[in-house]
Amino acid sequence: MKVFLNQLKEIANTVKQNKKLRKRLGWGVAVFLVLQVYFVRELIAAELLFGLLFVVMLLLAGIFYVVGTIGERSLDWAEAGVRVAGTSARRGYVAIEEISKKPFRHPHSESAQ
């Protein structure tokens, strides 16, 4: 461990004494920090876009669900309406058949004799 610390001190002394190396190292650290900030911004932007896409998909799924539910309910209501209309039509047909089978005049009326 002492050997590593000694090597680290030597590197620090060379950086401290060499102006060109200090300048390059400063620029390298600055570029590294700027890139880190840039990548964080990119990640935040990507997360916001992903969240927006998720909300859009959620809204579409909700709309499809509501439309499907309304369609099922309307089919139930239509079925009930068709049953009522069918019963009414059947009664009307029976009534028309009954009326059509009756003669217009009674057999013992004046014009029939």
NUKOLBA-294107 format. One line per field, with one value per atom (N, C-alpha, C): residue number from 1; residue in one letter; chain; x, y negated, z. Coordinates in nm, 4 decimals. Example, Ala and Ser with C-alpha at 12.3 -4.5 7.8 and 13.67 -1.06 7.14 Angstrom:
i [1:1:1:2:2:2]
aa [a:a:a:s:s:s]
ch [A:A:A:A:A:A]
xx [1.3190:1.2300:1.3200:1.2850:1.3670:1.2900]
yy [0.5690:0.4500:0.3300:0.2250:0.1060:-0.0030]
zz [0.7800:0.7800:0.7800:0.7080:0.7140:0.7870]
//
This chain:
i [1:1:1:2:2:2:3:3:3:4:4:4:5:5:5:6:6:6:7:7:7:8:8:8:9:9:9:10:10:10:11:11:11:12:12:12:13:13:13:14:14:14:15:15:15:16:16:16:17:17:17:18:18:18:19:19:19:20:20:20:21:21:21:22:22:22:23:23:23:24:24:24:25:25:25:26:26:26:27:27:27:28:28:28:29:29:29:30:30:30:31:31:31:32:32:32:33:33:33:34:34:34:35:35:35:36:36:36:37:37:37:38:38:38:39:39:39:40:40:40:41:41:41:42:42:42:43:43:43:44:44:44:45:45:45:46:46:46:47:47:47:48:48:48:49:49:49:50:50:50:51:51:51:52:52:52:53:53:53:54:54:54:55:55:55:56:56:56:57:57:57:58:58:58:59:59:59:60:60:60:61:61:61:62:62:62:63:63:63:64:64:64:65:65:65:66:66:66:67:67:67:68:68:68:69:69:69:70:70:70:71:71:71:72:72:72:73:73:73:74:74:74:75:75:75:76:76:76:77:77:77:78:78:78:79:79:79:80:80:80:81:81:81:82:82:82:83:83:83:84:84:84:85:85:85:86:86:86:87:87:87:88:88:88:89:89:89:90:90:90:91:91:91:92:92:92:93:93:93:94:94:94:95:95:95:96:96:96:97:97:97:98:98:98:99:99:99:100:100:100:101:101:101:102:102:102:103:103:103:104:104:104:105:105:105:106:106:106:107:107:107:108:108:108:109:109:109:110:110:110:111:111:111:112:112:112:113:113:113]
aa [m:m:m:k:k:k:v:v:v:f:f:f:l:l:l:n:n:n:q:q:q:l:l:l:k:k:k:e:e:e:i:i:i:a:a:a:n:n:n:t:t:t:v:v:v:k:k:k:q:q:q:n:n:n:k:k:k:k:k:k:l:l:l:r:r:r:k:k:k:r:r:r:l:l:l:g:g:g:w:w:w:g:g:g:v:v:v:a:a:a:v:v:v:f:f:f:l:l:l:v:v:v:l:l:l:q:q:q:v:v:v:y:y:y:f:f:f:v:v:v:r:r:r:e:e:e:l:l:l:i:i:i:a:a:a:a:a:a:e:e:e:l:l:l:l:l:l:f:f:f:g:g:g:l:l:l:l:l:l:f:f:f:v:v:v:v:v:v:m:m:m:l:l:l:l:l:l:l:l:l:a:a:a:g:g:g:i:i:i:f:f:f:y:y:y:v:v:v:v:v:v:g:g:g:t:t:t:i:i:i:g:g:g:e:e:e:r:r:r:s:s:s:l:l:l:d:d:d:w:w:w:a:a:a:e:e:e:a:a:a:g:g:g:v:v:v:r:r:r:v:v:v:a:a:a:g:g:g:t:t:t:s:s:s:a:a:a:r:r:r:r:r:r:g:g:g:y:y:y:v:v:v:a:a:a:i:i:i:e:e:e:e:e:e:i:i:i:s:s:s:k:k:k:k:k:k:p:p:p:f:f:f:r:r:r:h:h:h:p:p:p:h:h:h:s:s:s:e:e:e:s:s:s:a:a:a:q:q:q]
ch [A:A:A:A:A:A:A:A:A:A:A:A:A:A:A:A:A:A:A:A:A:A:A:A:A:A:A:A:A:A:A:A:A:A:A:A:A:A:A:A:A:A:A:A:A:A:A:A:A:A:A:A:A:A:A:A:A:A:A:A:A:A:A:A:A:A:A:A:A:A:A:A:A:A:A:A:A:A:A:A:A:A:A:A:A:A:A:A:A:A:A:A:A:A:A:A:A:A:A:A:A:A:A:A:A:A:A:A:A:A:A:A:A:A:A:A:A:A:A:A:A:A:A:A:A:A:A:A:A:A:A:A:A:A:A:A:A:A:A:A:A:A:A:A:A:A:A:A:A:A:A:A:A:A:A:A:A:A:A:A:A:A:A:A:A:A:A:A:A:A:A:A:A:A:A:A:A:A:A:A:A:A:A:A:A:A:A:A:A:A:A:A:A:A:A:A:A:A:A:A:A:A:A:A:A:A:A:A:A:A:A:A:A:A:A:A:A:A:A:A:A:A:A:A:A:A:A:A:A:A:A:A:A:A:A:A:A:A:A:A:A:A:A:A:A:A:A:A:A:A:A:A:A:A:A:A:A:A:A:A:A:A:A:A:A:A:A:A:A:A:A:A:A:A:A:A:A:A:A:A:A:A:A:A:A:A:A:A:A:A:A:A:A:A:A:A:A:A:A:A:A:A:A:A:A:A:A:A:A:A:A:A:A:A:A:A:A:A:A:A:A:A:A:A:A:A:A:A:A:A:A:A:A:A:A:A:A:A:A]
xx [0.0812:0.0000:0.0869:0.1982:0.2874:0.3502:0.3767:0.4373:0.3398:0.2153:0.1145:0.0999:0.0977:0.0883:0.2098:0.3278:0.4496:0.4421:0.3944:0.3813:0.2797:0.1716:0.0702:0.1248:0.2093:0.2712:0.3652:0.4401:0.5318:0.4543:0.3430:0.2616:0.2057:0.1595:0.1057:0.2126:0.3357:0.4455:0.4788:0.4800:0.5088:0.3986:0.2736:0.1627:0.1743:0.2140:0.2254:0.3374:0.4429:0.5575:0.5411:0.4704:0.4588:0.3299:0.3496:0.2362:0.1530:0.2205:0.1518:0.0639:0.1143:0.0407:-0.0794:-0.0599:-0.1710:-0.2836:-0.2442:-0.3425:-0.4205:-0.3504:-0.4153:-0.5059:-0.4593:-0.5378:-0.6641:-0.6505:-0.7667:-0.8685:-0.8180:-0.9088:-0.9761:-0.9018:-0.9592:-1.0696:-1.0438:-1.1464:-1.2679:-1.2448:-1.3560:-1.4401:-1.3717:-1.4440:-1.5227:-1.4617:-1.5296:-1.6554:-1.6466:-1.7623:-1.8714:-1.8301:-1.9290:-2.0005:-1.9242:-1.9866:-2.0812:-2.0449:-2.1329:-2.2635:-2.2541:-2.3748:-2.4575:-2.3925:-2.4621:-2.5345:-2.4663:-2.5290:-2.6454:-2.6342:-2.7463:-2.8646:-2.8377:-2.9453:-3.0094:-2.9265:-2.9788:-3.0646:-3.0208:-3.0986:-3.2313:-3.2291:-3.3536:-3.4477:-3.3939:-3.4770:-3.5350:-3.4534:-3.5020:-3.6105:-3.5928:-3.6941:-3.8241:-3.8149:-3.9360:-4.0077:-3.9310:-3.9928:-4.0581:-3.9912:-4.0475:-4.1758:-4.1742:-4.2944:-4.4085:-4.3774:-4.4788:-4.5369:-4.4510:-4.4973:-4.5846:-4.5466:-4.6251:-4.7629:-4.7707:-4.8999:-4.9873:-4.9278:-5.0042:-5.0595:-4.9771:-5.0233:-5.1334:-5.1188:-5.2204:-5.3520:-5.3462:-5.4674:-5.5333:-5.4525:-5.5087:-5.5759:-5.5111:-5.5706:-5.7007:-5.7031:-5.8257:-5.9375:-5.9035:-6.0045:-6.0591:-5.9705:-6.0154:-6.1031:-6.0681:-6.1476:-6.2868:-6.2933:-6.4230:-6.5088:-6.4494:-6.5254:-6.5755:-6.4926:-6.5350:-6.6474:-6.6375:-6.7426:-6.8737:-6.8654:-6.9864:-7.0462:-6.9623:-7.0117:-7.0831:-7.0272:-7.0931:-7.2265:-7.2293:-7.3557:-7.4595:-7.4165:-7.5126:-7.5662:-7.4833:-7.5334:-7.6364:-7.6139:-7.7131:-7.8440:-7.8342:-7.9553:-8.0247:-7.9461:-8.0047:-8.0757:-8.0185:-8.0819:-8.2169:-8.2200:-8.3467:-8.4477:-8.4040:-8.4935:-8.5456:-8.4603:-8.5018:-8.6032:-8.5849:-8.6819:-8.8189:-8.8191:-8.9464:-9.0078:-8.9270:-8.9781:-9.0267:-8.9567:-8.9991:-9.1318:-9.1472:-9.2742:-9.3877:-9.3640:-9.4652:-9.4997:-9.3985:-9.4225:-9.5007:-9.4693:-9.5411:-9.6886:-9.7138:-9.8530:-9.9261:-9.8567:-9.9184:-9.9479:-9.8572:-9.8783:-9.9967:-10.0034:-10.1157:-10.2464:-10.2467:-10.3682:-10.4082:-10.3134:-10.3448:-10.3964:-10.3368:-10.3844:-10.5269:-10.5522:-10.6863:-10.7886:-10.7531:-10.8438:-10.8641:-10.7608:-10.7730:-10.8548:-10.8623:-10.9415:-11.0900:-11.1260:-11.2671:-11.3276:-11.4467:-11.5125:-11.5537:-11.5650:-11.6033:-11.7504:-11.8333:-11.9776:-12.0196:-12.1226:-12.1757:-12.2548:-12.2580:-12.3270:-12.4778:-12.5388:-12.6831:-12.7174:-12.6274:-12.6574:-12.7454:-12.8012:-12.8960:-12.8348:-12.7150:-12.6589:-12.6144:-12.5923:-12.5479:-12.6650:-12.7917:-12.9056:-12.9532]
yy [0.1173:0.0000:-0.1255:-0.1180:-0.2339:-0.2596:-0.1515:-0.1660:-0.2402:-0.2017:-0.2660:-0.4135:-0.4439:-0.5839:-0.6640:-0.6034:-0.6727:-0.7001:-0.6032:-0.6240:-0.7347:-0.7362:-0.8389:-0.9777:-0.9877:-1.1155:-1.1618:-1.0682:-1.1033:-1.1581:-1.0933:-1.1397:-1.2786:-1.2995:-1.4301:-1.5378:-1.5063:-1.6035:-1.6380:-1.5374:-1.5659:-1.6511:-1.6244:-1.7048:-1.8469:-1.8597:-1.9909:-2.0735:-2.0095:-2.0804:-2.1074:-2.0225:-2.0353:-2.1116:-2.2340:-2.3200:-2.2636:-2.2102:-2.1559:-2.0365:-1.9513:-1.8336:-1.8750:-1.9773:-2.0281:-2.0801:-2.1544:-2.2115:-2.1011:-2.0005:-1.8884:-1.8103:-1.7881:-1.7162:-1.7964:-1.9264:-2.0131:-2.0070:-2.0142:-2.0041:-1.8667:-1.7646:-1.6289:-1.6143:-1.6683:-1.6625:-1.7452:-1.8623:-1.9473:-1.8786:-1.8172:-1.7453:-1.6296:-1.5572:-1.4453:-1.4932:-1.6038:-1.6563:-1.7045:-1.7716:-1.8189:-1.7008:-1.5976:-1.4799:-1.4114:-1.4089:-1.3495:-1.4277:-1.5591:-1.6422:-1.6196:-1.6104:-1.5873:-1.4536:-1.3485:-1.2166:-1.2145:-1.2874:-1.2954:-1.3639:-1.4716:-1.5394:-1.4462:-1.3729:-1.2786:-1.1713:-1.1206:-1.0190:-1.0753:-1.1979:-1.2604:-1.2826:-1.3283:-1.3490:-1.2171:-1.1134:-0.9818:-0.9311:-0.9526:-0.9088:-0.9864:-1.1155:-1.1945:-1.1484:-1.1207:-1.0707:-0.9350:-0.8486:-0.7175:-0.7326:-0.8232:-0.8476:-0.9003:-0.9905:-1.0445:-0.9341:-0.8493:-0.7370:-0.6434:-0.6193:-0.5337:-0.5944:-0.7255:-0.7919:-0.7817:-0.8006:-0.7906:-0.6496:-0.5495:-0.4107:-0.3811:-0.4347:-0.4155:-0.4802:-0.5993:-0.6655:-0.5866:-0.5366:-0.4567:-0.3307:-0.2634:-0.1429:-0.1772:-0.2893:-0.3312:-0.3609:-0.4287:-0.4605:-0.3324:-0.2388:-0.1122:-0.0347:-0.0389:0.0308:-0.0308:-0.1633:-0.2309:-0.2041:-0.2112:-0.1858:-0.0417:0.0522:0.1922:0.2146:0.1518:0.1659:0.1055:-0.0114:-0.0736:0.0156:0.0754:0.1655:0.2861:0.3443:0.4596:0.4205:0.3078:0.2629:0.2323:0.1704:0.1370:0.2632:0.3674:0.4939:0.5555:0.5445:0.5942:0.5175:0.3849:0.3041:0.3355:0.3556:0.3877:0.5228:0.6175:0.7476:0.7357:0.6566:0.6356:0.5661:0.4687:0.3988:0.4905:0.5789:0.6728:0.7712:0.8126:0.9041:0.8370:0.7120:0.6390:0.6207:0.5813:0.5607:0.6918:0.8007:0.9312:0.9743:0.9564:0.9911:0.9059:0.7774:0.6871:0.7247:0.7553:0.7935:0.9241:1.0174:1.1449:1.1222:1.0379:1.0068:0.9400:0.8471:0.7791:0.8741:0.9667:1.0644:1.1544:1.1985:1.2836:1.2063:1.0814:1.0005:0.9823:0.9584:0.9420:1.0723:1.1837:1.3141:1.3391:1.3042:1.3240:1.2382:1.1145:1.0242:1.0727:1.1226:1.1657:1.2932:1.3747:1.4985:1.4727:1.3624:1.3303:1.2783:1.3176:1.2637:1.1183:1.0445:0.9046:0.8916:0.9825:0.9769:1.1057:1.0949:1.2135:1.2939:1.4226:1.5049:1.4750:1.4262:1.4044:1.2572:1.1815:1.0402:1.0287:0.9142:0.8920:0.9102:0.8641:0.8726:1.0139:1.0981:1.2329:1.3202:1.2884:1.3754:1.3616]
zz [0.0000:0.0000:0.0000:0.0754:0.0808:-0.0550:-0.1290:-0.2611:-0.3544:-0.3465:-0.4305:-0.3945:-0.2651:-0.2220:-0.2681:-0.2617:-0.3082:-0.4576:-0.5345:-0.6789:-0.7079:-0.6317:-0.6490:-0.6169:-0.5128:-0.4775:-0.5872:-0.6456:-0.7550:-0.8748:-0.9088:-1.0224:-0.9924:-0.8691:-0.8308:-0.8398:-0.7979:-0.8060:-0.9503:-1.0387:-1.1797:-1.2414:-1.2036:-1.2557:-1.2029:-1.0771:-1.0141:-1.0788:-1.1179:-1.1746:-1.3236:-1.3962:-1.5414:-1.5764:-1.6285:-1.6593:-1.7745:-1.8773:-1.9928:-1.9525:-1.8667:-1.8208:-1.7354:-1.6517:-1.5712:-1.6597:-1.7621:-1.8525:-1.9245:-1.9742:-2.0431:-1.9483:-1.8288:-1.7300:-1.6928:-1.6809:-1.6522:-1.7642:-1.8879:-2.0023:-2.0069:-1.9767:-1.9761:-1.8720:-1.7524:-1.6465:-1.6868:-1.7457:-1.7891:-1.8964:-1.9939:-2.1004:-2.0398:-1.9462:-1.8809:-1.8084:-1.7362:-1.6632:-1.7583:-1.8646:-1.9622:-2.0267:-2.0611:-2.1210:-2.0228:-1.8966:-1.7971:-1.7866:-1.7860:-1.7810:-1.9062:-2.0224:-2.1489:-2.1450:-2.0973:-2.0921:-1.9945:-1.8854:-1.7911:-1.8568:-1.9301:-2.0018:-2.1042:-2.1755:-2.2754:-2.2095:-2.0967:-2.0266:-1.9773:-1.9255:-1.8803:-1.9987:-2.1105:-2.2294:-2.2787:-2.2796:-2.3227:-2.2285:-2.1000:-2.0034:-2.0220:-2.0476:-2.0720:-2.1989:-2.3044:-2.4275:-2.4054:-2.3310:-2.3003:-2.2186:-2.1220:-2.0420:-2.1261:-2.2185:-2.3081:-2.3959:-2.4492:-2.5308:-2.4477:-2.3237:-2.2356:-2.2112:-2.1902:-2.1680:-2.2925:-2.4099:-2.5344:-2.5510:-2.5253:-2.5373:-2.4352:-2.3155:-2.2122:-2.2548:-2.3120:-2.3600:-2.4730:-2.5664:-2.6754:-2.6225:-2.5289:-2.4703:-2.3988:-2.3280:-2.2606:-2.3586:-2.4671:-2.5684:-2.6310:-2.6657:-2.7234:-2.6255:-2.4984:-2.3978:-2.3873:-2.3840:-2.3716:-2.4947:-2.6136:-2.7362:-2.7388:-2.6972:-2.6921:-2.5935:-2.4774:-2.3766:-2.4261:-2.4883:-2.5436:-2.6516:-2.7346:-2.8391:-2.7816:-2.6759:-2.6139:-2.5521:-2.4849:-2.4240:-2.5310:-2.6405:-2.7458:-2.8110:-2.8216:-2.8752:-2.7806:-2.6510:-2.5546:-2.5679:-2.5795:-2.5954:-2.7283:-2.8335:-2.9637:-2.9576:-2.8864:-2.8733:-2.8024:-2.6957:-2.6244:-2.7154:-2.7925:-2.8847:-2.9939:-3.0447:-3.1492:-3.0929:-2.9696:-2.9082:-2.8959:-2.8512:-2.8392:-2.9776:-3.0755:-3.2109:-3.2713:-3.2440:-3.2957:-3.2374:-3.1078:-3.0432:-3.0985:-3.1139:-3.1678:-3.3123:-3.3922:-3.5319:-3.5389:-3.4520:-3.4497:-3.4153:-3.3160:-3.2795:-3.3955:-3.4601:-3.5742:-3.6881:-3.7154:-3.8233:-3.7913:-3.6655:-3.6250:-3.6374:-3.5978:-3.6090:-3.7543:-3.8431:-3.9863:-4.0442:-4.0066:-4.0539:-4.0062:-3.8829:-3.8278:-3.9002:-3.9290:-4.0007:-4.1431:-4.2068:-4.3466:-4.3612:-4.2599:-4.2672:-4.2445:-4.1820:-4.1591:-4.2897:-4.3171:-4.4372:-4.4136:-4.5242:-4.5110:-4.4722:-4.5214:-4.4949:-4.4260:-4.3504:-4.2839:-4.3863:-4.3715:-4.4710:-4.4813:-4.3803:-4.3824:-4.4053:-4.4612:-4.4858:-4.6095:-4.6334:-4.7426:-4.8802:-4.8987:-5.0322:-5.0652:-4.9693:-4.9965:-5.0355:-5.0082:-5.0394:-5.1786]
//
